[in-house]
Amino acid sequence: MLLSGTVSSGLGRAHIFMSQQHYQEQFRGFLGHTAWPGTLNITVEGDVLAKYIALRNKAGIDTLDADKTALEVAKTIDVSKINSTRIRGFLRDGVSFGGATAFKAKISHLDSFVQCAILIPDLTRHIDVIEIISGTFLREFFNIEDGAEVTIELN
């Protein structure tokens, strides 16, 4: 499955979650290395949004607030052969850190690419934003800013 969208700024809070040792140990097992302590946000729309909603549905994430057309198209997209990995949540000092679903992928910009994963947190405010994790600081590697176009290919 191919997805494309534009780089966008997030809430600036992903590093709080991404730096947690419990998550990093799971990322090491899933990615083969730890992840950069942050995510790259990719805003999607139209047919790509429908594909992303299909992945969210596979992850068990409610998307009832999404665009009605995208919800209907998402129902027709077969994601049964796309493998996912469960990232377990945990409780630390009375604070709950939720789980997520991860899908291995490759992100590319111009002629360069990096292995990565789409991370769909169980609790998120985003419906039209894909969160990408990687061992690489992607903004620096690709030398990109908000508005840059990228492509994501699920493995």
N, C-alpha and C positions, 0 to 999 in steps of 0.2 A: 504494500500500500504506500502510495506517495502522498505526502501532505506538503503544502507550501503556505507561507504567510509572512507577516512582517514582524520584525523585532520590535518589542515594546517594553517600556519600563513597568516593573511590578510595584508592589507595596514596599519593597526593601526589607522584608522580614524573613525571606527564605533562609538566610544564613543562620538564623536562630535555630531552625529545625535541621538544616543540612549539616551543621557542625556537631550535632549530637552523636556521640560514640556509638550508641545503639543502632542508629541508622547507617553510619559509616561502615560498621562491620558487615551489615547486610549488603550495602553497595559494593563492598570489596568482593563478597561472594558472587554477586550478580554481574558486576562490570569487570571484575578482575583487578580492581584498584579502588581506592576511595574516590569520592566525588568532590569536585570543587564546591566549597561551601556557599552555594547560591544556585539559582536557576536562571536559565535564559527563557524569557517569555516570548512566545510567538502568537500573535493575534491572527485568527483565521475567520473566514466568512464563506458564505455560499456552499458549494459542493464540498469544500474542504471542512467546513464546520460540520456538515452532515457526517463525514467520515470520522471526525473527532468525537462526535456524539455517539457514533456506533462503538468506538473504543471505550468511551465513558460508560455506556450501557453494559459492555462486557465486564467492566470493572465494578459494576453494581452501583454506579453513581447516578443519582436522580438528576434528570435534566429537564424537568417539566417546565422550567422558566425559559427554555430555549425557543428560538424561532420555530414556529409551527411547521413551516415547510421543511426546514432542516430536520426536525424530529421525524417527519413522515419519510423523508429520503433515507434517514439513518436506519430505519426499520428494514430497508431493502438491501443493506450492505452486509455482506457475509464476512465476519471477522473471526469465524470459528477456527481458522488455521493459524491465526496470529497468537503466538505464545505470550503469556504474561507471567510475571512473578509477583508474589505478594510480599510487600514490605510491612513488617509487623510494627504496630504502635507499641507504646510502653508508658509506664507511669514512673515519674521521678519526682521525689520530694513533694508529692501531692499534686503535681502538674501532669496532665494527660497529654501525650504526644501521639497523635493519630497515625493510623496506618495509611498505606497507599498501594497502588498497583503500578507496576513498571513494565514497559515494553521496550525491548532492545531496538535500537535504530541507528541510523547514520544521518548526521546533519551536514549539509553542504551549502557553500556560498561561493559563487564563481567557480573556480576550478579546484577548490580545497574541500576536504571533508574530514570529519572526526566521528569516531564511534561515540554513541551517547545512549540515552534512554529517555523515553517520554515518561514522566512521573505524574500520575493522577492521584492527588491526595484525596482521602475519604472526605475531608472537610475542606472545601475551597469556595471562594467567592466567584471564581472564574468559570464561565461556561464557554466562552469563545477564545480562551487563551491556553495554549499548550505550554506546559512547563518542561524544559529540557534539563537533564543533569548529565554531567560528563566529568571526567578527571581533568579536563582542560578548561581554563577560563576562556569561554567561547567568544566573548566580546573582544578580548585582546587577540586571540588566535586569528580570528577572521578580520580584525580591525573594522568592526561594525558598530553602528549606532542605531538608535530607534529609527524605524522606517526602512531598514535594510531588508531585502527579500532573501529568505532562506528556504531550502527544501529539506524535508525529513523523509527518509525511506525506512520503513519498518523492516527489521530483519526477519 
